[in-house]
Amino acid sequence: MAKRTKSAPKVVETGYVLFDVIYEDGSQTSNRRVPRAAVMGLDGDDPARAIIEEQDRTIAEKSGRPQLPIKKLIRART
């Protein structure tokens, strides 16, 4: 009988990367979720800013508060 060999498991990039966001006024939010696939390319964490700004826009519309400009994004330690 021939030996059965196992193939390497498929690497599936699912899940999220967490970011801490610091706004221009000095306030901070923690653990903002961005899909892992969005930040796996050559652009690094740059796409995360657009995704978080869109999240902030949605939150601002629902809450009636103005959207704050983002000063800095930092990957949260996990």
N, C-alpha and C positions, 0 to 999 in steps of 0.2 A: 504494500500500500504506500502511496505517496503521502509525504507529510503535508499537512495543511498549514500554510503560512498565513499569519495575520497581516492584514494591510494596516498601514498607519491610519490612525483615526483622523477624520476630517476636522479641520480647525474651523469652527464656526464663530465668527465675530458677532456675538450678540451682547446685549447688555448696554450699560451706560458708563460714561465717565463723569465723575462729579467735579464741579468747579465751585470755588468761592468767588464771589463777585464783589468788587469794591467800586462804589459809585463816586461820582465827582464831589458829592456833598459829604463824603467820608463814611456813609452808612455801608453796611456789608450784609450780604446774604450768603448762606452756606449751602453746600450740597445741591447745587443746581444741576439737574440731569441733562446730559447731552448724549445722543446715541453714539456708541463707540465707532460705528462705521463712518460717522461724519468727521472724526478726528484721526483717522488711520492713514490718510493720504499724505502727500508731500507738503501740503499746506500747514501741517501741524495743527495747532489749536486755533488757528484763525477762523475756521468755519464755526467754531463754538460761539464766537461773539455774535454772529448773525442769528444763530439759533436762540441764544439767550435774549438778544434784543427783541426777537419775535415773541418769545415767552413774556417778556416785560410789557410789550405792546398789548398783548391779550389781557394780562393782569390789570394794566392801567385802564383799559376800556371797561372791564367788569367792575373795578373798584371806583372809578371816577376820579382817580388821582393821576397826576401827571407822571409820565415816564421819565425816569432819571437817566442821565447819560452815564455810561460805564467808563470807569477810569482804568480798571485793571482786572484781568481774569487770572486766577491761580488754580491749578489742578489741586483738588482736595486730597489730602493724604488718606489712604485707605488701609 
